[in-house]
């Protein structure tokens, strides 16, 4: 069987799955991230003005493991 035949076994139709919402998965998700924050900030809307965006801050980090340890430094 060639790669082209293997690729088209589903005739180009992908199987789409959505995660089910349940308390166990929710708790596991937040545990991986270090716990659920007390407040989750709202998303920035697509029609946000420059003034709205200027209030946001961004940081750039240099991440490296060249010393054998994972280092994360603010640039």
Secondary structure, 3 states (H helix, E strand, C coil): CCHHHHHCCCCCCCCCCCCCCCHHHHHHHHHHCCCCCCCCCCCCCCCCCHHHHHCCCCCCEEEECCCCCCEEEEC
